[in-house]
């Protein structure tokens, strides 16, 4: 079923990234959505959030392996669900099956962006391959989960893991994008990108979900195509990824859409798996988009305002790193559970509040 977007759209970039992206981009013509106008506009990277309140009966239909717990802050109880099993339950390994669905998107002016060209880049990344992290040699998502619950993992569950299975690669889905809902434009480097209105695009993806089991994670993959919040123009652009959960005939299904962009497109916002690492970590920590935490405000991303969502990537967008053996890949730093729960000291690895230690303490009250 169709769910409403949150009324708030958050800019998904650090202040540094905003400055880096503050160059002009070619705006779209109002008369023909698929044409390029010489007008210069300032686009910005965005992540848009879905928010749901699923009932216990709906959660029971997902089949996605998850655990639920709670914490209390200033007398208020906060309940949350995460993928896998609880780290406190011992050294269990959960493997989540994944299907990557490449999208071949054809715009009304004939421009084609084929996501299948980015499949091998995605599957060869540390998101699916083992790499050396501070919390062990494993995949990126599992490394983040182990690191943020390190106090428990190191003491009780040293072999605790939540990993992604070897991805199944689905047949490429071809979609023709109507001129009223999609357009192409050039960024400041002269690279052509696609822009599609998310309000049209997401329902198209939802019609495809019945082909997949709620026990697995479908990832829809685009190449150099971003989404807009409303009319497909650079002034409403650019959403690089999102994760969502919807109910359909199969039950409660989670899924991700993301861009995998060429180096430097849109200022590097969606380089290779950077956007997907952001969304994947958020899916691990909030698969059903219903985890609410005490209000927080990022010290490096004030554009998010006062927020109460357990979205581990948002406070740190633009803070990236690489790991040995995968130097060409961009991975994002992520906020730990202790940062959101305002736990002192942090239960994260080395007492950190983010994987890289970008934050030294919980967020200020807002």
C-alpha positions in Angstrom: 0.0 0.0 0.0 1.1 3.6 -0.6 2.4 5.4 2.4 2.9 9.1 2.7 6.3 10.6 2.8 7.4 12.5 5.9 6.6 16.1 5.5 10.2 17.0 6.2 12.9 16.4 3.6 16.4 16.5 4.9 19.5 17.7 3.1 21.9 14.8 3.1 25.2 16.5 3.0 27.7 17.9 5.4 28.4 21.6 5.5 31.6 20.9 3.7 29.8 19.0 1.0 27.3 21.8 0.6 30.1 24.2 0.0 31.7 21.8 -2.5 28.4 21.5 -4.3 27.7 25.2 -4.4 28.5 25.4 -8.1 25.8 26.1 -10.7 24.0 23.3 -12.4 21.9 23.5 -15.6 18.2 23.9 -14.6 15.4 22.2 -16.4 13.0 24.0 -18.7 9.5 24.6 -17.3 8.0 24.2 -20.8 9.5 20.7 -21.6 10.5 18.6 -18.6 13.0 16.6 -20.7 14.9 19.5 -22.1 17.9 21.4 -20.7 17.7 25.1 -20.1 20.7 27.4 -19.9 19.5 28.8 -16.6 22.0 28.0 -13.8 20.5 26.6 -10.6 22.0 25.2 -7.4 21.0 21.6 -6.8 21.7 19.9 -3.5 21.9 16.2 -2.4 19.0 15.0 -0.4 17.7 12.0 1.4 14.0 11.7 1.9 12.5 9.8 4.7 9.6 7.4 5.0 8.0 6.9 8.4 5.6 4.2 9.5 3.9 2.8 12.6 3.3 -0.8 11.8 1.3 -2.9 14.2 2.7 -6.0 15.8 0.6 -8.2 13.5 2.0 -6.4 10.4 5.6 -6.9 11.8 4.8 -10.6 12.2 4.2 -10.9 8.4 7.7 -9.7 7.4 9.7 -12.8 7.6 12.8 -10.6 7.8 14.9 -11.7 10.7 14.8 -8.9 13.3 15.0 -8.3 17.0 13.2 -5.8 19.2 14.4 -4.1 22.4 14.0 -0.8 24.2 15.8 1.8 26.2 14.6 4.6 28.5 15.7 8.2 28.4 14.4 10.8 30.9 11.6 8.5 31.9 10.4 7.8 28.4 10.6 4.3 26.9 11.8 4.0 23.3 11.2 0.7 21.4 13.2 -0.2 18.4 13.7 -3.0 15.9 16.9 -4.0 14.0 17.9 -6.6 11.5 19.3 -9.9 12.7 19.4 -11.2 16.3 20.2 -9.3 19.5 23.9 -9.2 20.2 23.0 -10.1 23.8 21.6 -13.4 22.5 25.0 -14.8 21.8 27.3 -15.5 18.9 24.6 -16.1 16.2 25.1 -15.4 12.5 22.2 -14.2 10.5 22.4 -14.2 6.7 19.9 -12.0 4.8 19.3 -12.9 1.2 19.6 -10.0 -1.2 18.4 -9.4 -4.8 19.9 -6.6 -6.8 17.5 -5.3 -9.5 19.2 -3.1 -12.1 17.0 -0.4 -13.6 17.4 0.7 -17.2 15.7 4.1 -17.3 14.8 5.7 -20.6 13.9 9.4 -20.6 11.5 11.0 -23.1 14.4 12.7 -24.9 15.9 9.3 -25.6 18.7 9.4 -23.0 19.2 6.0 -21.3 20.8 5.2 -18.0 21.5 1.5 -17.5 22.0 0.4 -13.9 23.3 -3.0 -15.0 26.6 -1.3 -15.8 27.1 -0.7 -12.1 26.2 -4.2 -10.8 29.8 -5.6 -10.6 31.0 -2.4 -9.0 28.3 -2.8 -6.3 28.8 -6.5 -5.7 32.5 -6.2 -5.6 32.4 -3.6 -2.8 32.9 -4.0 0.9 29.1 -4.0 1.2 29.2 -7.6 0.0 32.8 -8.6 0.3 34.8 -9.1 3.5 37.2 -6.3 4.3 39.3 -5.3 7.4 37.3 -3.2 9.8 38.1 -2.3 13.4 35.4 -4.7 14.5 36.7 -7.6 12.4 37.1 -8.8 8.9 33.6 -8.8 7.5 31.2 -6.8 5.4 30.6 -3.1 6.0 27.0 -3.4 7.4 28.0 -6.2 9.8 31.1 -4.3 10.9 29.0 -1.3 11.8 26.5 -3.4 13.8 29.3 -5.2 15.7 31.1 -1.9 16.4 28.1 -0.1 17.7 27.2 -2.9 20.2 30.9 -3.7 20.9 30.6 -3.9 24.6 28.1 -6.8 24.3 29.7 -8.3 21.3 33.2 -8.4 22.7 32.1 -9.8 26.1 29.3 -12.2 25.2 29.1 -12.6 21.4 32.5 -12.5 19.7 31.2 -14.4 16.7 28.0 -12.4 16.3 27.3 -11.4 12.7 24.5 -10.1 10.5 25.7 -10.5 6.9 24.3 -10.2 3.4 24.1 -13.3 1.3 25.7 -13.4 -2.2 23.3 -11.2 -4.2 21.0 -12.7 -6.7 21.1 -10.4 -9.8 17.6 -10.0 -11.2 16.9 -9.3 -14.9 17.2 -5.7 -15.7 13.9 -3.8 -15.4 13.3 -1.3 -18.2 11.3 1.7 -17.5 10.2 4.6 -19.7 10.1 7.8 -17.8 7.3 10.2 -18.8 8.4 13.8 -19.6 6.0 15.0 -16.9 7.8 13.0 -14.2 11.4 12.9 -15.4 14.1 14.9 -17.1 17.8 15.1 -17.8 20.2 17.8 -17.0 23.9 18.5 -16.9 25.9 19.0 -13.7 28.8 21.5 -13.4 31.2 19.0 -14.8 29.1 18.6 -17.9 28.0 15.1 -17.0 24.4 14.3 -17.9 22.2 13.0 -15.1 18.6 11.8 -14.9 16.1 13.2 -12.4 12.8 11.5 -11.6 10.0 12.7 -9.2 10.0 10.3 -6.3 6.2 10.7 -5.9 5.8 8.9 -9.3 8.9 6.7 -9.1 8.4 4.9 -5.7 4.9 3.6 -6.6 6.5 2.0 -9.7 8.9 0.2 -7.6 6.2 -1.0 -5.2 4.4 -2.7 -8.0 7.5 -4.9 -8.5 7.9 -5.9 -4.9 5.4 -8.8 -5.0 8.0 -10.8 -7.0 10.2 -10.9 -3.9 9.9 -12.6 -0.5 9.7 -10.4 2.7 12.5 -12.5 4.1 15.0 -10.9 1.7 16.2 -7.4 0.8 15.6 -6.1 -2.8 17.9 -3.3 -3.8 16.9 -1.3 -6.9 20.0 0.1 -8.5 20.2 3.1 -10.8 23.1 4.6 -12.7 23.6 8.4 -12.7 19.9 8.9 -12.0 18.7 10.8 -8.9 15.2 11.6 -7.6 13.5 14.9 -6.9 11.0 15.8 -4.3 8.3 17.1 -6.7 8.9 18.4 -10.2 12.0 16.8 -11.8 14.3 19.9 -11.6 17.6 20.5 -10.1 16.0 22.9 -7.7 14.2 19.9 -6.2 17.2 17.5 -6.6 19.0 15.4 -5.7 17.8 12.3 -3.7 20.5 9.7 -3.9 18.8 6.8 -2.0 16.1 5.7 0.4 14.9 2.7 2.3 11.3 1.9 2.9 8.9 -0.8 4.1 5.4 -1.5 2.7 2.8 -4.2 3.1 1.6 -6.1 0.1 0.2 -9.6 -0.7 3.4 -11.2 0.6 3.5 -9.4 3.9 5.7 -6.6 5.2 8.5 -6.0 2.7 11.6 -3.8 3.2 13.6 -2.5 0.2 16.2 0.0 -0.9 16.7 2.2 -3.9 20.0 3.9 -4.6 22.1 5.6 -7.2 25.6 4.3 -8.1 27.2 7.3 -9.9 30.4 7.9 -11.8 33.2 9.6 -9.9 32.5 13.3 -9.2 29.0 13.4 -10.5 26.9 15.9 -8.5 30.1 16.7 -6.6 30.7 13.1 -5.6 27.5 12.7 -3.6 26.7 9.3 -5.0 30.1 8.0 -6.0 30.1 4.2 -6.4 28.5 2.7 -3.2 28.6 5.8 -1.0 24.8 6.3 -1.2 24.1 2.6 -0.8 26.4 2.3 2.3 24.3 5.1 3.9 21.0 3.5 3.2 22.2 0.0 4.0 23.4 1.0 7.5 20.1 2.7 8.1 18.2 -0.4 6.9 20.1 -2.5 9.4 19.2 -0.1 12.2 15.7 0.8 11.2 14.4 -1.7 8.7 10.7 -0.8 9.1 11.3 3.0 9.3 9.4 3.1 12.6 12.3 3.6 15.2 11.9 6.8 17.1 14.6 8.2 19.5 15.0 11.3 21.6 15.4 14.5 19.6 18.9 15.0 18.2 20.7 17.6 16.2 23.9 16.9 14.3 26.9 19.1 15.3 28.1 19.0 11.7 24.8 19.0 9.8 22.6 21.7 11.2 20.4 21.5 8.1 18.7 18.5 9.6 17.3 20.6 12.4 15.9 18.8 15.5 15.3 15.2 14.5 13.9 12.1 16.2 14.5 9.3 13.7 17.0 6.5 14.2 18.7 7.2 10.9 22.4 6.4 11.5 23.7 7.9 8.3 22.0 11.3 8.3 24.1 13.0 11.0 27.3 12.2 9.2 26.6 12.5 5.5 29.8 13.6 3.7 32.1 11.9 6.2 33.5 9.0 4.2 36.3 6.5 4.5 37.9 3.6 2.7 39.3 0.3 3.8 42.4 -1.6 2.8 42.1 -3.5 -0.4 39.1 -1.4 -1.5 40.6 2.1 -1.8 38.4 3.1 -4.7 35.2 2.7 -2.7 33.5 5.4 -0.7 32.0 4.2 2.6 30.2 6.5 5.0 30.8 7.0 8.7 27.7 6.0 10.8 26.4 7.2 14.2 26.2 4.5 16.8 23.2 3.5 18.9 24.7 5.1 22.0 24.7 8.5 20.3 21.0 8.4 19.7 20.2 6.8 23.2 22.6 9.3 24.9 24.5 6.5 26.7 27.5 7.6 28.7 29.9 5.9 28.3 29.2 4.6 24.8 28.9 0.9 24.3 30.5 1.3 20.9 33.9 0.1 20.1 36.6 2.0 21.9 33.9 4.0 23.6 33.2 5.8 20.3 29.9 7.4 19.2 30.5 6.9 15.5 32.6 4.3 13.6 35.3 6.9 12.8 34.9 8.7 16.1 33.6 11.9 14.4 31.4 12.7 17.4 33.0 12.7 20.9 29.8 12.8 22.8 26.0 12.4 22.5 24.0 15.2 20.7 22.9 18.3 22.5 19.4 18.6 23.7 17.1 20.2 21.1 
